[in-house]
Amino acid sequence: AFARADNPDRLFVGVYQQTGTWQYDCLHLESLHCAATGHPLCSRAWHVRIIQVSPKKAMGPTYGRMMADKLYGGQDYYM
């Protein structure tokens, strides 16, 4: 999304991740090789808000959606 955005500085992402720590992290900057690639997310990691919950505490997709909605930070548009 950040690579395709006309203005990536105006893009924010909220994630409610209901997976265990053994699985891939949604914001794993090491895998992007920031120093070598200059990926647009590397300089905008603060534009991504993540709440991580273990599968044992996950309460399903509807609850996850409600919690993800709480990551809204007053931006002009929300999806």
Summary of the structure (lengths in Angstrom):
residues: 79
radius of gyration: 13.9
end to end distance: 13.1
largest distance: 39.1
contacts: 155
relative contact order: 0.25
helix: 37%
strand: 13%
